[in-house]
Amino acid sequence: METFKSYIPAGTQAYLAGLIDYAGLFPPAQLSLDEAIRNYASYQIERDAWMLGRFIIPAVRLNELEPYLTLFTQKQRLDCSVIARKSPTDAEVLPYFKEDLQTIRTFQVKAAGQAAVFMIELPLPETPEPSLLKEIAEQSASLAIRTFLEFPDETAEKQSLLKALDAIAHHNRTQDTTLGFKFRTGGVTAAAFPEPKQLAWILKSCSDRGIPQKFTAGLHHPVRMYRPEVQTEMHGFLNVFTAGMLTRMHDLASETVTDILSDQNPADFTLSKNGAGWRELDITAEEIKKLRKTAFISYGSCSFTEPREDLHALGLLNE
């Protein structure tokens, strides 16, 4: 999916390549599967296809993709990020997860190289047991799938979330497998958007623990701005990813991270052949490549059009 990008500077490529996972099935777009999957196939052959990541779909709907496999080839593959089911009880997490992985396994056999699942996003109880994390990681690793864990109501008591992040960090330090953390950066109402200070706390907490991150919801635009459809400021994906990467490279203070996330001035953000930056802080193209692979994988957006149109409008993708 990285065709037609020779005109893009190296640092910009490193930053944006495969960044946007397409979540057209989910609100606010909430398209039919037919429309969403055809959109994804068409995006793959457009000029900005190199920025396109995976197609996000619930595990229970994977089999519905079979009639559409003819839209894809082994060269132009349907890459997926799957959302696992949320189990009714903590005790049922593992049985549900194993069933979802079996659904993935069966689907990939039928897809015969035309489609593949690379990530799975799994809702978990607030403080998972080490044995559960180990089993989840081993099960997903058997299919070469990266796993990102999501916890209920991240806006609640910080101490509860810290315990969960500590559990992930301990697992990553002591096991051969690595788990990541998925965080919601918005939604369809103002209340769904975390404040910059809270998001800064999340970025710092994950940075301090070396936990890979994936984001979802609300990141339709590059730079933070007020949006009347949700009657609040939406986070910008340049704000979030730049703040996250700079924090990991420079160990920024929480106040500085909050400032980056709060910034609504596009001129403060740079993308170039050398790398990226915010005001006087910068990060090299090589550092971006490493962090995109290990720490900041992608974000889910129900629109692929809005982010890239805004990037063009800001002059960040001009020839």
N, C-alpha and C positions, 0 to 999 in steps of 0.2 A: 504493500500500500504506500510505497514511498516513491512513486513515479512522478515525473514532472517537477522535481524540486531543485534542479541544477542552478536555478536563478536565486535560490534562497541562501543567505550567508550561513556558514557552518554553525555558529552559535545559535542562530535562530532555529536551524534544523534540529540541533540537539535538544533544544528546549521544547519544541512543538511536535516532533515526530511521534505519531501514534498517541497523542495526548488525550484526544476526545473519544471516549467510549459512547456509542450512540444508544440512547435510552428512549427511543421514540415510542415505545409501548407504554411509557409511564407518564404521569401528570407532570406539567400541565398539557403536554401534547396529547398523550394517551391515544395514539393512533391504533388502527387495527393492525394485526400482524401482517396482513397482505401489504398494506401501505408502508409500514415501517421496514419490512425486509426488502421491499423493492427500492425504497429510499436508500438503504444501506448499499445495495448492489450498484445503484447509480452513482453514489458518492465515490465508490471505489475507482471509477474511471474518470473522475473530474480532476481538474488541475490541482486542487488542494487535497487530493486523496492521501497524501503522505502524512497528514495530520490526523487521519481517521484511525481510531483504535478498534475496539471490539464491539460486537453487537450484544447488548445486555438483554437477557431473557430469563424468566423464572425457570427453574429446573423442570417444573411440572408441565411446561409448555414446549420443551425441547422437541418432542415428537411431532409437534405441529409444523416444524421447519422442514420436514422430509419432502413435501411437495415442491419446496422452493430450492432444493439443492441444485436443480438444473440451471439456476441463475449464477452458479459459482463453479470454479474449476480449482485444481490443485495450485495453480499460479495465482488466481484471484479467489482466494479462499474465504469462507465465512468463518471468521474468528469470533468466538463467543466468550462473554463473561456471564456466568450463570449465578442466579440468586437462589440459594438453597431455601428450603421451607423453614419457617420458624416452628419449632416443636411446641406442643401444648404444655409440656412439663420439662423440667431440666433432665429428668431421667430418660426422656425420649430423644434427646438431642442426637446422640450417636446412631440409634436405629434409623431416624429420619435421614441423617446425613449419608449413611451407607446406602440407603435406598436411592437418594438423589445421585450419588456417585455411580450407582449401577445404571441409572437412567442415562447418565452421561456416557458411560462405557458402551452401552448398547447403541446410542445415537452415533457415536464416533465410528463404530464398526460399519453402520449403515451408510455413513457419509463418505466412506472410502477416500479420505483425503481431501474432499471438497469442503469439509467443515471441521473445526477443531475447537475444543474448549480449553482456554488457557488460565482462566481465573474463576474462582467461586467465592461468593460473598455469603457469609453465614451468620445469622443472628444467634447470639449466645446469652446465657444467664450473666448476671452482673459480675460475679467472681468465679470463673471456671476452675475446676480442679486441675492440677498438673497432669494427672492421668488422662483426663478428657482432652486437653490440648495436645498431648503426645499422640493419642489415637487419631484425632482429627488430622493432624499434620502428616502422620504416616499414611493414612488412608488417601489423602489428596495427593501426596507425593507419589503414590503408586500409579497415578494417572498423569504425573508431571504437571499438576495443576497448582497454581499459587493460590493460597487461601487468605482471605481478609475477613477478620471478625468484626461484627458490629454488636454493640451492647445497647440495652434499652435505655432510652431517655438520657443521652449524654449530657443534657443540660442540668441534670439533677446534682445530687451531692458529689463533689469532686473526689472525696476520699474513696467512694465506691469505685469510681472509674480508675483512680490511681491503682487500686488493688488489682483491677483487671489488667491494666497496662504492665504492672509489675509482674504479673503472672505470665504475660506474653514475653516480656523481656527475659525472664528467667528461663522460659522454654527455649528461646532463641539462643541463649548463651550455653545451654547445657545439652541441646539436642542437635542432630545433624540437619534438621528441617527448620524452616523459617516461616513464621506466621506474621501477618500484617494486620493493620487496624483500619477499618472503614469508618469515616465520619461524615455526617450529613451537614452540609453547609447552607441549606435552605429548604424551600418547599413552595407551597402555593399560598401560604399566609405569612404575614409579617412575623408572627410568633415562631415560625419555623427557622428563622435566620439567627444564628448565634451572634452575639456582639463581638466586635473585633478583639476585645480583651479576652473573651472566653476562647475564641479560636486561637489566639496567640498562646494561651495556656496549653491548649491541645498540641500545637506545633512544638512548643518547648518540651512538653512532657514526653512526646514521642522522640524528639531529637535527643534528649538526655538518655533515653533508653535504647536508641538505635532501632526503633521499630519502623518498618516500611508502612507507608500510608497510601490510602486511596480515598478520594472524595466523591460525594454524590450530591446532586440537587443544588439548584440556585446559581450555578456558575456559568451562566449563558453569555456573559460579557467579559472582556479582558480586564477592565478596570472598574473598581467599585463605583456604583452610581445609584441614585434614587430611581426606582421604577414604580410608576403608578399602578401597575397591575397587582403588585403585592403591597403597595403603600409603605415601602421601607427601602433602605439601601440594600442592594444585592452585592454580595462579595464578588470581586473580580478574580478570574483565574490567574491573571498575572500577579495580582496581589498575593494570592494564596501560595502559589508555587515559588514565586520569588522570595517571599518571606520564609517559606520552609527551607529552601535550598541555602539561602544566606545564613539562616540560623544554624544549619548543620555545618557549614564551613567556617563561620565566624563566631559561633556561640553567642549570638546576640542576646542582649537583655530583653526581658519581656516587654518593656516599654517601647523599645525600638521595633520589635516584632508587631506590636499593636499599631504603631505609627505606619508601618508598611501596609498593614491590612486595612487601615482607615483611609489611606491616601486615595483621593479621587482625581488626581492630576496625572493624565497619561504621560506628560512630559517627564515625569520623575522615573519612568520605567524605560529601560533600554534593552533592545535585542540587537546583536550585531554578529559579525564574523568571529569576534573574539570571545563572545559569551553573552552575559546578561547582567543587569544591575538595577539598583534603586539608589538614586542620588549618588553619593560618593562610594557606596558599597558595590562590589562587583564579584562575579564568579566566572571562571573560565569555561570555554566550550567543553574541555575535557572533564572538568569537574561536574558540569551539567550532565554529560553523558553517563557518568558513573552514578550520579544521584537519581537520574531518571530510571536507570536500570535497577537500582537497589532500594531506593527510598521513596521516590515519588512517581508511581507507575502511571497513573492516569486519573481522570475524573469522568463521571457519568453525566451526560447532558441529553435532554430530550430533543435538543436541536443541534444539528451539525452546521446549519446555515448561519445562525446568528453569531457564533464565536468567530468564524472565519471572515464573515462580512465586516465585523467590527475591527478585526485585525487589519484588513485591507484599508478600511476607512482611516485607521490610525497611521497608515503608511508603513506598517511593520512587515508586510508581505509584498511590497511593490518591487518590480524588477529594477 
